[in-house]
Amino acid sequence: MNIAVSAFEEKKDALLDKRFGRCNYFQIYNEKKELIKAVKNEGQISGSGAGVSAAQQIIDENIDIIITGNLGPNAFKILKKANIKAYKCDEISVEEAVDMLNKEQLEEIEVAGKAHHGMNV
């Protein structure tokens, strides 16, 4: 299982970025909480549709779970259709967010009504 976290930076002690489509990086972890890699978010440079581009990148990276702050409705639909679970988290360290996921302390985004438009912080 691969877990992606929207992040401000690629370094291990980075903070979670609550903006899914406009985050700078996705840090990718395996189920053992080991950082596999950090990838630059291709969606952040989109004029529009950043969330859709980011969602496609998450699919291409074979991600099973995304941890982020806000998830727009279009990105939510794409991820749901690909059976990728999304979890909401505050702006804390990426490592803390992964720990919270493993302890089942994060809220799953389960319905489109709980998805938010991108630039909310």
C-alpha positions, 0 to 999 in steps of 0.5 A, spaced: 500 500 500 502 506 498 500 513 501 501 520 498 501 526 503 500 533 500 506 537 502 510 544 502 517 541 501 520 534 499 524 534 505 522 529 510 520 534 516 516 538 511 509 540 513 502 537 510 500 542 505 492 543 506 491 544 498 491 538 494 491 541 487 496 546 489 501 543 493 508 543 492 510 536 493 507 529 494 511 525 499 509 517 498 510 512 503 509 505 504 505 501 509 511 501 514 511 509 514 518 509 510 518 515 505 519 512 498 520 518 494 517 525 494 514 528 487 513 535 484 506 536 484 504 537 476 497 540 478 500 546 481 502 549 475 495 548 471 491 555 470 485 551 472 484 544 473 489 543 478 486 538 482 484 534 476 491 534 474 494 532 481 488 526 482 491 523 475 498 524 478 496 520 484 493 515 480 499 514 475 503 513 482 499 507 484 497 511 490 492 507 495 491 513 500 491 520 500 492 525 506 491 532 504 487 538 507 482 540 502 479 536 496 475 539 490 469 535 488 472 534 481 478 531 484 474 527 489 470 524 484 476 522 480 480 519 486 473 515 488 472 512 481 480 509 482 478 507 489 483 511 492 481 513 499 482 520 501 483 523 508 483 530 511 488 532 516 490 539 519 497 542 517 502 538 521 508 534 519 507 529 514 510 524 518 505 526 524 499 525 519 502 518 516 502 516 524 495 519 525 493 515 519 496 508 522 492 510 528 486 511 525 485 518 527 484 521 521 477 522 518 476 519 511 473 524 506 467 519 504 462 524 500 462 529 495 459 534 500 465 533 504 470 535 499 472 542 498 474 547 493 481 547 492 484 554 495 481 554 502 486 554 507 
